[in-house]
């Protein structure tokens, strides 16, 4: 009940009837007599009370009704009366009725400043004009709810038209890229010919997206085209293709594309792949770095060279010795050594042949990249490589 009364209180008409309840509560609204009860209505809703709880009902005129009576009592040529009524309307929040009265005043005195100002007029070049009329007189045009110059409107319309054209061309490029992945050669050829007629500026975004396609043909086509276009925005995703694309043909094409683009910071997009857990990925990145000689890659290559070389040296030094020892004796927790019977065979290989081959391959790949980058050859000696770099690195 309390909540409903609050809602009704927020929706009071300009003036309303009143009912006073037996407990002293006074409620305003439009009262309708229902016989044994009364309904009090407002814009927010209504509520019905039995007459047994109603102490008194006071019927009042609404502000609109009072305005109608006041307006009816005025003569058409009573300028001061209509002006006073307009102000009364504003005081009682009857804005539409106030506007009617102010217009009546202007009908009697077109230059009445107070009425003109109330209706949104001001003088411009000696004439009373609304804000919209002034903007039009100043050469502005209404566009999307704002006043702008004709040039600004035309530019915005042209940009909208261009965006719509871009959307259509983007959709067309995507459509043709899908056809590039078709199994039929004639379909792929038609798609390539259609794409060749479209300006490169429209193809960058869809081609970049195509680098992640699950279709091998689409990826390869996008890689080759981005290289032809020398699109610098493709350097980072192409570097990923060089390392992680599942097909050797596409990886090689991505490397060619990077060389074609020739971005001086290409190595910065390849260096992060030297930290991959996958040895194959690291070696692909190392090989690619050798294609882009840049001293900034040397420290990371030296680190990997040293890691691979040190591990291989450890294997050579200890693997045979430890395996031989374990084949002859076992060392117990209490320190006692016992001879293993000949019938028991212990075959422990700390580093299998595959692991050693991988380490050797990575060592050789690092060396090749370092030689290509520096023009020097210090073999597996990571220390000499580091000394050379300290002397020749750029400040």
N, C-alpha and C positions, 0 to 999 in steps of 0.2 A: 504493500500500500504506500509506504513512504517513498519508495523508488518511483512509483507511478506518479505521485504528486510532484516529485522533483522534475520528472520529464515534462509534465504538463506545465509546470512553472516556467520552463525554458521556452515554451511555445505560446506565450501569451499573445493574444491579438492586441491591436492598438488600444482597444478599450473593450471591456467585457462585462457580462453579468457577474454577480457574486452570489455565492451561497455560504451561509455561516452555519457550521455544524454545532450540535449541542455542546461539544467540548471546546468551542471557541475557535476552531480552525476555520479560516476564510479561504475559499477557493474561487478563482475567477475563470470564466469561460462562457460559452454559449449554453444557456440553460434551456432544456426541453422538458416540459411537464409530461410525465408518463402516467399520471393518475396517482397510484400509490407510491410512486418513486419519481426521481428526477435524474435526467442525464446531463452531465456537464461535459461539453465537447471542446476540444482544441485541435490545432493542426497535428499535435503529437499523439492524439488518441482521445478516448472518452472513458468516463467512469459513471456508474449508476449508484445512487444512494436512495435507500428507502426514506420516505418523508418523515418517518418517525425519528430519524437522527438529524434532520434538518431543522434548525432554529428559525432561519430567515432567508428569503430569496430576494435579492435586489436586482431588478432588470435595468440594464444600462445600454446605451447606444454604443455601437462600435465606432472607432475613429473614422472609418470609411462612411458610416451612416452620418456621423456628425459633419464630415467634410461635405457630403452631398447637400445637407441642409444649408450649410454656410454658403456654398457656391450658388445654390438656388436663390438665396436671398440677395445676392449681389447683382447690380445692373451691369450690362455688358461693357459700358464705358467707364466703370468705376476703377480707374487705374490703381489708386492707392489701396482700394479694397482688395483687388486681386493680388497685388503685391504682398499685402499683409497676410492674405490667405495662403500664398505660396510659402511665406516664412513659417506660418503655423504648420503647414504640411511637413516642412523639413524638421521642425521641432518634434513632430510626432511620427517621424519616419515614414511618411507617405511620399516617397520620392516620385513615383509616377504622377500622382496628383499635383505635386509641386511643379513638375515640368509643364503640366497643362496650364497652370496659372501663370507661370513665367512667360509661356508663349502667348497667353492672352495679353499680358503686359506689353510684350513686343508688338503685338498687333495694334496696340494703342500708341506706343512710342518705340519705333524701331531702333532708336539710339539709346535706349535705357541701359546704362552701363551695368547696373546690378543684375538685371534680368539676363543681359547678354553673358556676363561672367558666370552666372549660375547655370546657364545652358552650355557652357564650354566654349563660348566665343571669345576672341580677342581681336584687336585691331591689327591689320597687316596691310601695308600700302594704302592706308586710308579707308579700308573696308573691314566690316565685321566678318570674320571667318571662323569656322571650327578648326581644330587642329588638323583634321584630315584635309580640309580645303587649303589650309596654309601649306601643308606638305605637297599637295598637288601643284599649287602655285609656284613652289620652289623647284619643281621638276622631279619630285620623287614619285615613285610608283609603289603600290602595295603588292608585296610578294611574300607569301607564306606568313601572313599576319604581321609583317614588318614593313616599314617604309625604307626603301633602298633606292639607289640611283638606277636608271635604266640599264646602265652598263653592268652594275652588280647583279641585277636580275638576269640579264642575258648571259653573264658568265656562269651564274648558278645553273641556269637552264642547260647551258652547253656542257657543264660538268656532269649534270644528271644524265644527259644524253650519252656522254662519253662512258659513264659508269655502266649504263645499260648496254652499250656496245661492248664494253669490256666483258660483262657477264656472258653475253652471247658468244663472244669469241672464245672465252675461257671454256665454256661448255662444249664448243666445237672442237677445241684442242683436246679436251679430255675424251671426247667421243672417238677422235682419230687415234689417240694413244691406245685406247682399248682395242682398236682394229689392228694396231701394230703388233699386238700380242696374238693375233689370229693364227690358226694353223695353216691357212691357205696363203700361199705366196702372193697371189694376185690381189688379195684383200690387203695384205701388208704394203704392197707396192702402191696401191691406190691411196692408202692412208698417208704414206710418206709423201706422195705427190701433193696431196691436199694440204698437209702441214707445211710444205715448202712454199705455198702461196700466202701463208700467214706471216706477218711481220714478227721478227724475233722478240720484240718487246712484249708481245702478248703471250709468248710461250714460256717465259722464264719460270713463272710460278707453277704452272702445271707440270713442267719438266722436272723441277725440283721435287715436287710431290711424287713423281713417277720413279724417282731413285729408290723409293721404298716399296715399289710394286713387287708382288709375289711372282709376277710373270717375268721370266728371264729375258725374253725379247724386248719387252717394254723397258726394263732397266738398262739394258745394253744400248738401246736406241737413245734414251734420255741422256746417258753418260756421253755418248758420242756427240750428240747435238749440243749439249752444254759446253763441251770442249770446243766445238766449231764456233759457237757463239762467243767464246772467251768470257763466259759469265763468271764474274768474281764472286757472286753470291753462292756459287756452287762449290767453291774450294773446300769448305769444311765437310759437306756431305760427300763430296767426291773422295776426300781423304779417308772417310769411313768405308767407302766402297772399295778402295785400294786394299784395305786391311781385312774387311769382314764380308765382302760379297762372296757367296758360296761358289761362284763360277770363276775359274781362272781367266776366261776370255773377258769377262766384265771387269775383273780386277786390273788386267793389263790395259783395257780401254780407259779405265778411270785414271791410271797413271799417265797415259798419253794425254788425256784431257787436262790434267793438272799441268803438264809441261806446256801444253798449248796456251793455257790461260796465263801462265807465267807470273803468278802472284808472288811478290818477294817474301811474303810471310807464310808461304805454303808449309814450311817445316813446323810452324807453330801448331798447325792442325794435325801433324803427324806425330810429334813428340809424345803426346799423351798416350799413344798406343804402345809405347815402349814399356809401360807399366802394366800391360795386360797379363793375366795369369797364363794365357795361352802362348806357348812358345812359337807356334806357327804365326799368330798375330804379330808378335814382337818382331819376328824375322821379316815379315812382309813390310812392317813399318821401317825396319832398318834398311832393307833393300831400297825402299822408296826414298828414304833420306839421302842415300847415296846418289840419287838422281837430282837432288837439289842441294848442291854444295853450299853449306852455310855453317860458319863456325859456332853458331848458337846450339847446334845439335851435338857438338863434340863431347861436352861433359857427360851427357846421358849415355852416349855410345861407349865412352871410356869406362863408365861404371858397369855397363853390361858386359863389356869385354873382360874386365877384371873379375867379375863374378863368375863368368863361365870358365875362364882360364884357371882361377883358383880352385874351383870345384873339380876340374879335370885333373889338376896336379894332386889334389887330395886323393882322388880315386887311384891314380897311378902309384902313389906312395904307400897307401894303407890297405887297399882292397885285398891284394894278394896276401899280405902279411897276416891280416886278421882272419881271412878265410882259412889259411894254412894252420894258424894257431887253433882255431875252433874245430878243425878237423882232428886234432890230436888230443886236446884236453878240454875239460870243462872246469870253470872256476866257480866254486860254491860260495854261498853267502859268508860262511865262516872263514873264507880264505883258502880252504883246502882245494887242491887240484887233484882231479881224478882222471885216470886214463880212460878214454872212450874205447870200448871193445871194438875190434876190427869189424865185427858184424853190423855195427851201427854206422851208418853213413850220414855225415852232416854236409849239406850242400847249401851254403849261404852266399848269395850274391848281393852285396850291399847296393850296387848300382847295375841294373841290367843293361844289356847291350843297347837297347832302344834309348834308354836315358842318356848313355854316353854319346851315342850318335847325335841325339838332339843337342846336347851341350857343345859338341864339336861343330855342328852346323851353325849354331848361334854364334859361337866364337868366330867362325870364318865369315859369317854375314856381317858381324860388327866390324871386323878387320877390313872387309871390302868397302863398307860405308865410310870408315875413317880414311882409308886411302883415297877414295874418290873425293871426299870433302876437303882434305888437307893437301893432297899431293905428296904425302910423306908415307913412310912405312917403318914403324918401330916394332913390327911383329906383335907378339902377345904381351909385350912389356907395358902394362898399363901405366907404370910410373913414368916412363919416358914420354908416353903420349901426354900425360898430365903436365909434365915439365914443358913440353913444346907448346901446349895450349896456354899455359900461364904467360909465356913470352909473347904469344901472338894474338891473344884474344883482344878484342876491341874494348877500349875503356868505357 
